[in-house]
């Protein structure tokens, strides 16, 4: 545990020491009426303290969860850690800040030099990725409140067909790409707007969002962690890091006895069975080269499709949508109920300026659509390549990319030493 603690606390201490986080995110308003801005002494230090407290709790929870998974091999310990994370990060901190939503903050900071990246957003984004690179997805197992609330309702989980898992597994990549696209174009924080559990954590969601969260929990009774597996964009990044983890969770502490209990106990279907290489080595290499050859074609097709969809995608941007509405219906500028139009008229901006700005944003979506589509084409190509490849495997092993390190399989394994 010394090594785990050193990695986490060194990283958090480095982030805390960065001077940029002392900047004020929003300048104080200016008044022309002689109004004197009062000095605030208590709220700001308390807010800063809470930011550091959140990071400290994140690090501590990650240390404990990783210890339970890697060293103690305790499913019960992981579960109680997740309950604490749900209570603290979910209900007490009301789901904010979270590592999943931090994707958008980091993206906006990269593409908008005027945006000051909050310290907690960077810490919550980076620290779980670093831990996952060494120890697997222990963040998913015991620290993420979204995963915890779903894990607690998985009373009768069933395994869905592999082919369906592969298809649904494409959705998080698309969600990640869209979230980055909308954040980069300063259009929308897509992940936060459609977080299915944030309303439950805060008890103030609109009816449709409460319905969505309830639906996820209802489905989660039978299909374990549906959001984590088939929607979570941060899970994509964690999966990439976990693939290279050297001290990932193992099912058995010693030799596998091929009892298959672990595979039967895993509700996520991520236990890989023993396989022998099929066909000759030459035929396998030829098959892989064929699939590898078609990857650029998939990228091109995806990029073209993405660029063709840039028009509908750009309508989520308020500037683009407003420009289209006012060009098609100029009388809307006089509509007192259309608040965006009223704000535009009061700003003094001309229609030509609005249309020009909308065209620039649509151009960003055009090139962003190419990148997003090419990325999805690459995902499809690599998925087919992985399905066509075969690696000799003599024991039951967790799929490092998709394993959530929940520890269920370890409890069912009869080999304890």
Beta strands, then each sheet from edge to edge (+ up, - down):
strand 1: 271-272
strand 2: 397-398
sheet 1: 1+ 2-
end
